[in-house]
Amino acid sequence: MAKIIVHIDLNYFFVRCEEIKDPTLINKPVAVGHQGRAGIVSTCSYAARKYGVRSGMPMFQATTLCPDLIIKPADFDFYSLMSREFILYVKSYTKKVEVASIDECYADFSDVLKDVKNPIEFFKDFQKKLYDKTKLYCSIGISTNKFLAKMGSDYKKPNGITILRKKDFRTIIYPLDLSSMYGIGRKTSPRLIDLGIQTIGDLANKIKNNDEDVRNILGKFYFTIEKWLNGEGDDEINFDEERNPKSIQTSTTLKYDTNEYMEIRSVIKNLSKDVTYRLKKENKLAKTITLVIKDTDFISKSKSITLDKPISDEDTIFDVCLDLLDKFYDNRLIRLIGVGVSNFVDIKDVAVQMTFYDYEEGIKQSQTKLLINELNRHLSKPMLFRAIDAIKEKDNGHKRRNR
């Protein structure tokens, strides 16, 4: 019996979060990202897209296309909070949930839907209740594997619901532009177009005829694409069943490929925050920290470091990941970033070994941080820092200038 795999994708997530905070932005052209010539559009509203603004576009180009564009800086703290609300909502239906990025997930609804006669009405109700609970919008793809479910959620936006059955997926998917094909990045797409490949169906025909040029361009990924275009694919949902996990990892597929250091840094900061939240929820400390990056050729690289003492604080995880990034990142375009922790120690075991001095020092540092945060909230912009944090930032800035 085939599984029912669902891909749920939050629509224009970053901008929608900004609309939730400030409803006056609704129906206006809005983009989230950095201003200036080095800035990039992370995502934009549908009103902005009517002017030709797109994710991954340089911000100066976006403002040329849309002079009235409202630019909002990314608020990853709030986005992470809303993302967790979204995932918790999906898990109220099924525990078999795999987080794909901050605004999307895969879920196995096989058991949930076995007695459901009208899945479209079921998911319309799902969308309504998600909106009532979080004010977020989503598009949903339903199929027998992850690839088809992902293509289904992309097919109708916003708020679409698409069922892709193996018997008729070619009718829907093959006529689409090659740019709609999941897994074909911006670096690979132009090379395939140069071969006369305009649609997904064109690519399928080339692969069916064992085209050597296509094989050379896609490399090892050729065989995965071949399976996908025959309606096959992975139907395993990777979810944490263990009550006592051996490791915690979180990753995100970027909205656009980038090698911009500050964009990468922001994503690592967000992932470090999420890992810290889950560590504390499990009452664990970790000694090993791992950073993973995947480039546009789907080549993954990772590097780990094991610390002398177990930790569970966001700043340390973040700083270690930046050090790891500096050690092995070669400035290639990145499509995915992951942060993981392992080599756990139960927090209660460490608490017994902690000296009174360590305890007092930790309390003082926490109180100092709280005081500084409170004072900064009353200023027009954050101006107060602990000396140790200023030194860390100075060191990181020095590393960036010497990259």
N, C-alpha and C positions, 0 to 999 in steps of 0.2 A: 504494500500500500504506500503510495507516494506521500511524502510529507507536505504540509502546507506551510511554506516559508513566507513571511511577510517582511517587507522593508518599509519602515516608517521614516519619512524625511520631513523635518520641520521647515516650513517655507520662510524664506528670507529671514532666517533666525536672528542674526545680530540686530538687524533693523527693527524686527518685530519686538525684540526686547527693549529697544530704545523707545518704540511707540508705547509700550506698556508703561514705561517710566514717564513718558511725556506724550499724552494722547494728541497734543496739537500737531504732532508730526505725521499723523495718519493722513494718507492720500497725498503726501507731499514728496518731492524728489529728495531722497535721503541716501547717503552713503556712509558706511562705517569704515574708518581707516585713518591713516596719517595724512595731514595736509602737506603741501609743498611738492617740489619736483621729485623728491625721492619717495613720496607717498604712493600707496597702492590701495585700490578699492577692495576691501575684504568681501563685502556684499552690499547690495543696494536694494531699494524699494522697487516695486513694479512701476511706480510713477517715474522713477529715474530711468528705468530700462526702456521706456518709450522714447527717450532721447538718445538711446544707443549706449548708455552706461552699462558696463558689465564687470563682474568680479574679475580681479587680476589686472584690471586696466590701471595705468598710471593716473594718479589723482588729477594732475594738471590737464590731462586729456579729457577726463570726465567733466571737469569744470568748464572746459572749452565747449563740449557738447551740450552741457546743461549749466549755464551761468548761475541759475538760481539753486544749484545743488546745495543741500544742507549737509555738512560734513560733521560727523560725530566721532570722537575718539572711542576706541574699543574699551568696553567695561567688562573685562573677563571675569571679575568677581561675580557680577550680576548674571552674566551669561552662564557661568558654571552652576550657579544656584538654580536657574531656570532649567538647565539641562538635567540636573539631578531630579527636579520635580517631574520632568518629562519621563525619565527612565523609571522612576518609582510608579508613575501612572501605568506605563506599559506592563510593569511587573505585577500590577494588581490583576492583570488578565492571565499572564503566564510567567513563570519563573525562568523560562528558557529564552533569555534575552542576551544578545551580544551587542555591546556598544561599538559602533563603527566609527563615530566621531562625536563631537560635542552636540551635533544636531541631527543625528540619525542612528538608527539601530536596526538589527535583524531580530526576528522573533519566530519561534516555532509555535504556530497556532493550531497544530494538528488535533490535539485533544480538545481545545476550546471550541473548534468549529465542527466537530464530528456530528452534532445534532442540530446544527444551524442550517435552516432551509434557504435563507436568503443572505449570503455573505455581504452583498453590497449594502443592504440595510443595516446589517450588523456593524459594518465599519463606518457608516454614516453616523450611527449612534456613538461609536468610539470617538470620532472626530468632534462631535458636539460636546461630549463629556470632557474631552481633553481641553477644549476651548473654555468650557464653564469652569474648569478647575485651574487652568494656567493662563488662559487668554492666548494660547499659541495655536497656530494653524499647521496642518500637516497634509502631505500627500502620501498615498499608500499604494504599494505594489504587492500583489498576491500571486504566488506561483509555487513551483515545486523545488526551486533552488535559489540561491542568493543572487546569482547574476540576473535571472529573469525577474525576480522580485525587485531588484534595484532598477532595472530598465522600466519596469511597470510604474514605480513611484515617480520616475523622471518623465514619464509619458504625458501626464496631465498635471499641470501646475497653474495656479495654487489649488489646494484642497481636492485634488483628484483622487479617484480610486480606480485602479486598473487591475483586472485579472488577466494574467498571461498564461494560457494553457499551452502545453507542448504541441498540441495538434494545430494550433493556429498562431503561434507567436511570430512565425516568419511573415505572415500577412501584415502584422503590426510593426515589427522591428526592422525588417529588411529595407523598406522604403525610406527610412530615416537617414538624415545626413550623417556622414561619418563622425562629425563632431559630437553626435549624440551617443556614441558608443562608449560605454563604461570601460575604462582600462586603456583607452587610446589617448595618450596625453598630447599636450600642445607641441611637444618636441617631435613626436612620431607622426602625428596627423599630416603635416605638410609633406613629409616624405612619401606617404601613401597616396596623397592627392596628386603628387607629381607622376604617379603611375597610372593616373586616370581613375582612381577610386574616389567616387563622390558620395556613395551611400554605403550603409552597412551591408546591403545585399551585394554591392560590387565587391566588397572585401570577402564576403562568403564565397562568391564565385571564384575569386582568385585563389583562395585557400583550397576550394574543391578541386581546382585544376593544378594544385601543388606548385603555385607560382614561386619561382626561386627568389625573385627580388623581394617579394613579401616575406618570405621565410628569413632572408638575410636581415631585413629591417626589424622584424619582430623578435628574432633570436629565439631563446628558450620559451618566451611568452607565446610563440606561434601555436604551440600545442594546446595551451589553455584557451586561447581565442578560438581555435578550431572546435573544441568541445562546447564552448559557450554558444557558438553560432549553429550548433546542432541541437541546441536546447538542453544540453547537459551542464552540470555544474555542482558545486559543493552545496550540500543541504545540511551540514552539521553546524549547529549553533554552539559557539564556544562560550559557555557560561560557567560560573564558579559554583560547583555543587558542594565543595568542601566547607565544613564548618571551621576547619583549622587550616587555612590556606598556607602553602609553602612559599608563595610569592604573590605580589600584587603588581599588575601592569595596567597602564592605561595609555592609549594612543589616539591620535586624531589624523584623519586624512584632510589635508589643507584644502581650503576653498579654491586655491590656485597654487600652481607650482611657484616656489620662490627661493631665492638665495639671499634675501634681504635680512641682515643680521638682527635688526631690531624686531622684525616680524617673527623670526625664529625664536628669539629670546622671549617674546611675549607668549608664544605657544608653550614653550618649556615651563614658563612661570605658571601658566594655567594648569598644565599637566602635573606639576609638582604639588600644586594646591590640592588637586583631586586625589593624588596618591596619599598625601598627608591625611586628608579627611578619612580615607579608607583604612589607613594604618591605625588611626586613633579609634575608629569604629571597632576594629578587631582587637584593640588593646595590645598592639604589637609595637616593638621597636625593630629597626632593620639595620644591618651592618653593611649590606651590599646594595649599591645603587647602579642602575644600568640606564644608558641612553641609547635609543635606536633611531636611526634615520633611514628612510627609503627614498631613493632618487626616482627620476622620471623613467628610468629604464627598469624599475622594479627591483633594483639591487639594494639589499638591506645591509647596513653596517651597524655594529653595536660595540660598545665599550663599557666595561664595568670597573668599579673600584670598591674594595672592601675597607671599611673604616676600622679604627682601633676600638671605638666605642659605638654601641647601637644608638640610633637616633630616630626621632619621629617628627622633626620640625621642618617646616616648609622651606625656610631660608637655607638650611644645610643641603637639603635635596636639590634645590634650585642652583646653589653655588657649585655643587659637585658636578651637576649636569652641564653647566656652562664650561667648567674646566675640561670635562670630557669632550665637549663639542670642539673646543679649541685644539684638542690633541689630535682629532682625526677627521674633522670636517674639511673638505677640499673645495668648498664654494660651488658645488654642483647644485642644480635646481632640485629642491626637495618637494616630495608630494605627501610624505607621512613622517610624523615624529612620535616617538613613544618614550615613556619614562617608566621604569620598573624598580621595585625594591624586593629584596629577598634576604635570606640568612637571618631569620627572625629570632627575637628573644621576647618572651612574655614580659609585659611591662611590670607585673608584680614581682618577677624575679629580680629585675634591675632595681626596683624600688628598695628591696632589702639591702642591696649592696651599696646604695648611694650614701655617701658621707653627709654629715650635717652641713659641712662647708658647701658641698655641691648643691644641696637643697637650698641653703640660704642664698647662694649666688644666683641660682635659677629664679628664685622668687624676686630678687632685686632686678634682674634683667627683664622679667615679665612685667613688673610694675613700672619700670622705666619706659618700656615699649608702650604700655597702656597710656601713661601720662603724655608721651610724645604724640601718640595718635589723637588723644583728646584735644591737645593744644592745636594740632594741625587742622582739626575740623573747624576751628574758629578762624583760620586764616584763609585768604583768597586762594592760596595754593600751598602745598606741603613745603615747609621751609626748615623744619627741625628734624634732626636725625641723631641716632646714637653715633658716637665716634667710630665704633667698629663697623657700622653699616656704611658710613661715609668712606672708610678705607676700602671696604669691599667693592663699593661702586667705583672708586678711583682705580682700583686694580683692574676691574672688568673693563673700564673705559680704556685703560692703557693697552689691554690685550686686544680690544677691537681696533685701536689705531695701528697696531703692529701686525694685524692679520695680513 
